[in-house]
Amino acid sequence: MNDDELELSLNDGEKFRWFRHDLKDSVGFWLGAPEYYREDDCFVEAVLRGGSVEPCFETAAKVDRLISEVLVKAGRVG
């Protein structure tokens, strides 16, 4: 389905649907796309503690570049 709901369809046709609040996800708030909440929370906590997080921006940029190169070679990005 999507990040806010989950649906299970059994072979006998029976269906079950759960929504995020049914799954006891205890995040404090959503500020953007749900898949980034925990990363953002980890970053904010690190800043407040005076620490750092991994991956850092440089590492993330390298991963993005590698993914782009793979997609180009696979003919999926022009």
N, CA, C and O atoms as a MOPAC input file, in Angstrom:
PM7 MOZYME 1SCF
protein

 N      0.83600 1    -1.17600 1     0.00000 1
 C      0.00000 1     0.00000 1     0.00000 1
 C      0.88900 1     1.25200 1     0.00000 1
 O      1.30600 1     1.70800 1    -1.06400 1
 N      1.18100 1     1.80800 1     1.17800 1
 C      2.06100 1     2.97300 1     1.26500 1
 C      2.65100 1     3.02700 1     2.67400 1
 O      2.54000 1     2.06100 1     3.42900 1
 N      3.27100 1     4.14100 1     3.03100 1
 C      3.90600 1     4.24900 1     4.35100 1
 C      2.91600 1     4.40700 1     5.48900 1
 O      3.30200 1     4.32800 1     6.65500 1
 N      1.65000 1     4.62800 1     5.17500 1
 C      0.66100 1     4.85300 1     6.21700 1
 C     -0.29600 1     3.69800 1     6.42300 1
 O     -1.05100 1     3.68900 1     7.39500 1
 N     -0.28000 1     2.71300 1     5.51900 1
 C     -1.17400 1     1.58300 1     5.68900 1
 C     -0.56200 1     0.31300 1     5.11500 1
 O      0.31600 1     0.35800 1     4.25300 1
 N     -1.03700 1    -0.79900 1     5.60700 1
 C     -0.57700 1    -2.11100 1     5.19200 1
 C     -1.79500 1    -2.98400 1     4.96900 1
 O     -2.70300 1    -3.02100 1     5.79900 1
 N     -1.81300 1    -3.68900 1     3.84600 1
 C     -2.93400 1    -4.58100 1     3.56700 1
 C     -2.40500 1    -5.97400 1     3.29700 1
 O     -1.42500 1    -6.14900 1     2.57300 1
 N     -3.06200 1    -6.97000 1     3.88600 1
 C     -2.71300 1    -8.37000 1     3.69500 1
 C     -3.90400 1    -9.05900 1     3.05300 1
 O     -5.01000 1    -9.03500 1     3.59200 1
 N     -3.67100 1    -9.68100 1     1.88700 1
 C     -4.73000 1   -10.42100 1     1.19400 1
 C     -4.35700 1   -11.89600 1     1.19600 1
 O     -3.31400 1   -12.28100 1     0.66800 1
 N     -5.20700 1   -12.71100 1     1.78600 1
 C     -4.96400 1   -14.15200 1     1.84100 1
 C     -5.48800 1   -14.82600 1     0.58000 1
 O     -6.31200 1   -14.26500 1    -0.14200 1
 N     -5.00300 1   -16.02800 1     0.32700 1
 C     -5.42400 1   -16.77200 1    -0.86000 1
 C     -6.92300 1   -17.03200 1    -0.88800 1
 O     -7.50700 1   -17.14600 1    -1.96600 1
 N     -7.55400 1   -17.12700 1     0.27000 1
 C     -8.99200 1   -17.40800 1     0.31300 1
 C     -9.83100 1   -16.14100 1     0.10400 1
 O    -11.05600 1   -16.19000 1     0.21100 1
 N     -9.18300 1   -15.01000 1    -0.19100 1
 C     -9.89900 1   -13.76600 1    -0.44000 1
 C    -10.06800 1   -12.88500 1     0.78100 1
 O    -10.47800 1   -11.73100 1     0.65800 1
 N     -9.76100 1   -13.40900 1     1.95600 1
 C     -9.88300 1   -12.60200 1     3.17200 1
 C     -8.81100 1   -11.51800 1     3.17100 1
 O     -7.66400 1   -11.77500 1     2.80500 1
 N     -9.18500 1   -10.30600 1     3.58200 1
 C     -8.25400 1    -9.18200 1     3.60400 1
 C     -8.19800 1    -8.55600 1     4.98300 1
 O     -9.19100 1    -8.50100 1     5.70800 1
 N     -7.03400 1    -8.09700 1     5.31600 1
 C     -6.80700 1    -7.38600 1     6.57200 1
 C     -6.10400 1    -6.08800 1     6.23200 1
 O     -5.25400 1    -6.06000 1     5.34200 1
 N     -6.44400 1    -5.00900 1     6.92700 1
 C     -5.79900 1    -3.71900 1     6.70000 1
 C     -5.46800 1    -3.09200 1     8.04400 1
 O     -6.29200 1    -3.05200 1     8.95700 1
 N     -4.24000 1    -2.60600 1     8.13700 1
 C     -3.78700 1    -1.89300 1     9.31300 1
 C     -3.27800 1    -0.53400 1     8.88400 1
 O     -2.73000 1    -0.38100 1     7.79200 1
 N     -3.45900 1     0.44500 1     9.74300 1
 C     -2.93500 1     1.78000 1     9.50300 1
 C     -1.80200 1     2.04300 1    10.48200 1
 O     -1.68200 1     1.35500 1    11.49600 1
 N     -0.97300 1     3.03500 1    10.18400 1
 C      0.22700 1     3.30300 1    10.98900 1
 C     -0.08200 1     3.35300 1    12.47900 1
 O      0.66100 1     2.78100 1    13.27700 1
 N     -1.15500 1     4.01900 1    12.86800 1
 C     -1.44900 1     4.13800 1    14.29900 1
 C     -1.81600 1     2.78600 1    14.91700 1
 O     -1.70100 1     2.61800 1    16.13100 1
 N     -2.25500 1     1.82100 1    14.10500 1
 C     -2.54600 1     0.48200 1    14.61700 1
 C     -1.27400 1    -0.30200 1    14.90300 1
 O     -1.30200 1    -1.26200 1    15.67400 1
 N     -0.16300 1     0.08900 1    14.29600 1
 C      1.08400 1    -0.66500 1    14.39100 1
 C      1.98200 1    -0.19300 1    15.52600 1
 O      3.11400 1    -0.65700 1    15.66600 1
 N      1.47700 1     0.72500 1    16.32900 1
 C      2.18500 1     1.20700 1    17.52700 1
 C      3.53000 1     1.84900 1    17.20100 1
 O      4.48100 1     1.72200 1    17.97200 1
 N      3.61300 1     2.53000 1    16.07300 1
 C      4.82600 1     3.26200 1    15.74100 1
 C      4.87200 1     4.48400 1    16.64600 1
 O      3.98200 1     5.33200 1    16.58500 1
 N      5.87900 1     4.58400 1    17.46800 1
 C      5.88400 1     5.60400 1    18.51500 1
 C      6.72800 1     6.82900 1    18.16800 1
 O      7.30300 1     7.44900 1    19.06300 1
 N      6.81300 1     7.19000 1    16.88700 1
 C      7.56300 1     8.38600 1    16.53800 1
 C      6.83800 1     9.61500 1    17.06800 1
 O      5.61300 1     9.63200 1    17.18600 1
 N      7.61700 1    10.63400 1    17.38200 1
 C      7.04700 1    11.81800 1    17.99000 1
 C      6.25100 1    12.69200 1    17.04500 1
 O      5.19700 1    13.20700 1    17.41900 1
 N      6.73400 1    12.86900 1    15.82700 1
 C      6.03400 1    13.72400 1    14.86600 1
 C      6.58500 1    13.42800 1    13.48200 1
 O      7.63800 1    12.80600 1    13.33700 1
 N      5.86100 1    13.88000 1    12.46800 1
 C      6.29200 1    13.72900 1    11.07900 1
 C      6.49300 1    15.11600 1    10.50800 1
 O      5.56900 1    15.93000 1    10.51000 1
 N      7.69900 1    15.39800 1    10.01500 1
 C      7.99500 1    16.71400 1     9.49600 1
 C      8.14700 1    16.70500 1     7.98400 1
 O      8.21100 1    17.77100 1     7.37200 1
 N      8.20500 1    15.57300 1     7.38700 1
 C      8.38700 1    15.45300 1     5.94000 1
 C      8.01900 1    14.05100 1     5.53500 1
 O      7.12500 1    13.44100 1     6.12100 1
 N      8.68400 1    13.55200 1     4.55900 1
 C      8.42000 1    12.19400 1     4.10500 1
 C      8.70900 1    11.22400 1     5.24700 1
 O      9.74300 1    11.34600 1     5.90500 1
 N      7.83600 1    10.28100 1     5.49100 1
 C      7.98800 1     9.39700 1     6.65000 1
 C      9.29500 1     8.62600 1     6.67800 1
 O      9.82700 1     8.35100 1     7.75300 1
 N      9.82200 1     8.27200 1     5.50500 1
 C     11.03900 1     7.47100 1     5.51500 1
 C     12.24700 1     8.23500 1     6.02100 1
 O     13.27900 1     7.62700 1     6.30400 1
 N     12.14500 1     9.58300 1     6.14700 1
 C     13.27000 1    10.36300 1     6.62600 1
 C     13.15500 1    10.73700 1     8.09400 1
 O     14.10000 1    11.30500 1     8.64200 1
 N     12.05400 1    10.45100 1     8.74800 1
 C     11.86200 1    10.90800 1    10.12500 1
 C     12.97700 1    10.41900 1    11.04100 1
 O     13.59500 1    11.21800 1    11.74400 1
 N     13.23600 1     9.12500 1    11.03900 1
 C     14.21500 1     8.57700 1    11.98600 1
 C     15.62100 1     9.09100 1    11.71400 1
 O     16.38600 1     9.33100 1    12.64800 1
 N     15.96900 1     9.26500 1    10.42800 1
 C     17.27000 1     9.83300 1    10.10700 1
 C     17.36900 1    11.26400 1    10.61400 1
 O     18.38900 1    11.65600 1    11.17900 1
 N     16.31200 1    12.04400 1    10.41400 1
 C     16.31400 1    13.42600 1    10.89400 1
 C     16.42500 1    13.46500 1    12.41500 1
 O     17.16400 1    14.27900 1    12.96700 1
 N     15.69300 1    12.58900 1    13.08600 1
 C     15.72200 1    12.53800 1    14.54200 1
 C     17.12700 1    12.18500 1    15.03600 1
 O     17.61400 1    12.77600 1    16.00000 1
 N     17.76600 1    11.23700 1    14.38800 1
 C     19.12900 1    10.83800 1    14.76400 1
 C     20.09000 1    12.01000 1    14.57900 1
 O     20.95000 1    12.24700 1    15.42700 1
 N     19.94700 1    12.74500 1    13.47200 1
 C     20.79900 1    13.90400 1    13.21100 1
 C     20.61400 1    14.97700 1    14.27900 1
 O     21.59300 1    15.51000 1    14.80100 1
 N     19.36300 1    15.29300 1    14.60500 1
 C     19.08700 1    16.32300 1    15.61800 1
 C     19.66900 1    15.90800 1    16.96600 1
 O     20.28300 1    16.72700 1    17.65000 1
 N     19.48800 1    14.66400 1    17.35200 1
 C     20.04000 1    14.18700 1    18.63000 1
 C     21.56100 1    14.30000 1    18.64700 1
 O     22.14000 1    14.68500 1    19.66300 1
 N     22.21700 1    13.96900 1    17.52900 1
 C     23.67200 1    14.07200 1    17.45600 1
 C     24.12600 1    15.51900 1    17.60800 1
 O     25.10500 1    15.79600 1    18.30000 1
 N     23.41900 1    16.43700 1    16.96500 1
 C     23.77000 1    17.85900 1    17.08100 1
 C     23.61300 1    18.32300 1    18.53100 1
 O     24.47500 1    19.02300 1    19.06200 1
 N     22.52000 1    17.93000 1    19.15800 1
 C     22.29100 1    18.33600 1    20.54800 1
 C     23.33800 1    17.76500 1    21.49300 1
 O     23.68600 1    18.40400 1    22.48600 1
 N     23.84600 1    16.57100 1    21.19800 1
 C     24.87400 1    15.93500 1    22.02900 1
 C     26.28200 1    16.39100 1    21.65800 1
 O     27.24500 1    16.08800 1    22.36300 1
 N     26.39900 1    17.12400 1    20.54300 1
 C     27.71900 1    17.55500 1    20.08800 1
 C     28.47400 1    16.44700 1    19.39100 1
 O     29.69900 1    16.50900 1    19.28300 1
 N     27.77300 1    15.43800 1    18.91900 1
 C     28.41600 1    14.31300 1    18.24800 1
 C     28.23500 1    14.36900 1    16.74900 1
 O     27.90900 1    15.41400 1    16.18600 1
 N     28.45000 1    13.24400 1    16.11500 1
 C     28.25800 1    13.15800 1    14.67100 1
 C     27.49800 1    11.87800 1    14.36500 1
 O     27.36700 1    10.99200 1    15.20900 1
 N     27.01300 1    11.80600 1    13.16300 1
 C     26.27900 1    10.62300 1    12.73300 1
 C     26.93700 1    10.05400 1    11.49200 1
 O     27.64500 1    10.76100 1    10.77500 1
 N     26.70700 1     8.80000 1    11.24600 1
 C     27.22300 1     8.15400 1    10.04300 1
 C     26.03200 1     7.55300 1     9.33600 1
 O     25.26500 1     6.86700 1    10.01200 1
 N     25.79600 1     7.72900 1     8.07300 1
 C     26.76600 1     8.34200 1     7.19100 1
 C     26.72500 1     9.85900 1     7.26500 1
 O     25.67400 1    10.46700 1     7.46800 1
 N     27.87600 1    10.43900 1     7.09700 1
 C     27.96400 1    11.89200 1     7.03400 1
 C     27.59200 1    12.33600 1     5.61500 1
 O     27.30800 1    11.50000 1     4.75700 1
 N     27.59300 1    13.62100 1     5.37500 1
 C     27.22700 1    14.13500 1     4.05900 1
 C     28.15300 1    13.57600 1     2.98300 1
 O     27.69600 1    13.18000 1     1.91100 1
 N     29.45500 1    13.54400 1     3.27000 1
 C     30.42200 1    13.06000 1     2.27600 1
 C     30.15600 1    11.59400 1     1.91500 1
 O     30.17600 1    11.23300 1     0.73800 1
 N     29.91100 1    10.76500 1     2.90500 1
 C     29.61200 1     9.36100 1     2.64400 1
 C     28.32100 1     9.21800 1     1.85000 1
 O     28.25200 1     8.43300 1     0.90400 1
 N     27.30000 1     9.97400 1     2.23400 1
 C     26.02200 1     9.91100 1     1.52800 1
 C     26.18600 1    10.35700 1     0.07600 1
 O     25.57100 1     9.77600 1    -0.81800 1
 N     27.00000 1    11.37300 1    -0.17100 1
 C     27.23900 1    11.84000 1    -1.54100 1
 C     27.92100 1    10.75900 1    -2.37500 1
 O     27.60100 1    10.58400 1    -3.55100 1
 N     28.85500 1    10.03700 1    -1.77000 1
 C     29.53000 1     8.94200 1    -2.48500 1
 C     28.53700 1     7.83500 1    -2.83800 1
 O     28.58200 1     7.28400 1    -3.93800 1
 N     27.64900 1     7.51300 1    -1.91100 1
 C     26.63300 1     6.48900 1    -2.17200 1
 C     25.70400 1     6.94700 1    -3.29400 1
 O     25.38700 1     6.16600 1    -4.19100 1
 N     25.26700 1     8.20100 1    -3.25000 1
 C     24.40500 1     8.73100 1    -4.31300 1
 C     25.10400 1     8.67300 1    -5.66700 1
 O     24.48600 1     8.30000 1    -6.66500 1
 N     26.39100 1     9.03900 1    -5.71300 1
 C     27.14200 1     8.99200 1    -6.96900 1
 C     27.22900 1     7.56300 1    -7.49400 1
 O     27.06100 1     7.33000 1    -8.69100 1
 N     27.48900 1     6.60900 1    -6.60700 1
 C     27.58400 1     5.20600 1    -7.01100 1
 C     26.24600 1     4.70700 1    -7.55900 1
 O     26.21000 1     4.02400 1    -8.58300 1
 N     25.16300 1     5.04200 1    -6.88800 1
 C     23.83200 1     4.63200 1    -7.35800 1
 C     23.55800 1     5.23300 1    -8.73400 1
 O     23.02900 1     4.54900 1    -9.61100 1
 N     23.90900 1     6.49200 1    -8.93000 1
 C     23.71200 1     7.14200 1   -10.23000 1
 C     24.52000 1     6.44800 1   -11.32100 1
 O     24.01500 1     6.23400 1   -12.42300 1
 N     25.76300 1     6.09700 1   -11.02600 1
 C     26.60100 1     5.40500 1   -12.01300 1
 C     26.01400 1     4.05000 1   -12.38600 1
 O     26.01000 1     3.67400 1   -13.55800 1
 N     25.52000 1     3.31800 1   -11.39700 1
 C     24.90000 1     2.01700 1   -11.66900 1
 C     23.67000 1     2.18900 1   -12.54900 1
 O     23.47900 1     1.43200 1   -13.50100 1
 N     22.83300 1     3.18100 1   -12.24000 1
 C     21.62900 1     3.41600 1   -13.03700 1
 C     21.96600 1     3.80900 1   -14.47000 1
 O     21.29300 1     3.37800 1   -15.40600 1
 N     22.99700 1     4.61800 1   -14.64600 1
 C     23.42400 1     5.01100 1   -16.00300 1
 C     23.88400 1     3.77000 1   -16.77300 1
 O     23.48300 1     3.57000 1   -17.91900 1
 N     24.71300 1     2.94600 1   -16.15700 1
 C     25.21000 1     1.74200 1   -16.83300 1
 C     24.10700 1     0.74800 1   -17.13400 1
 O     24.19200 1    -0.01900 1   -18.09300 1
 N     23.06700 1     0.76700 1   -16.30500 1
 C     21.94300 1    -0.12500 1   -16.53600 1
 C     20.96300 1     0.46400 1   -17.56200 1
 O     19.98000 1    -0.18400 1   -17.92400 1
 N     21.23100 1     1.68500 1   -18.02500 1
 C     20.37300 1     2.31700 1   -19.00300 1
 C     19.07500 1     2.86100 1   -18.43800 1
 O     18.11900 1     3.07600 1   -19.18300 1
 N     19.02800 1     3.08400 1   -17.15000 1
 C     17.80200 1     3.57100 1   -16.51700 1
 C     17.79900 1     5.06300 1   -16.32300 1
 O     16.75900 1     5.64300 1   -16.00900 1
 N     18.93800 1     5.70100 1   -16.50100 1
 C     19.03000 1     7.17000 1   -16.38800 1
 C     19.88100 1     7.64300 1   -17.56200 1
 O     20.92000 1     7.06100 1   -17.87500 1
 N     19.42000 1     8.70400 1   -18.19700 1
 C     20.15500 1     9.17000 1   -19.37200 1
 C     20.88600 1    10.42900 1   -19.19700 1
 O     21.53500 1    10.90200 1   -20.13100 1

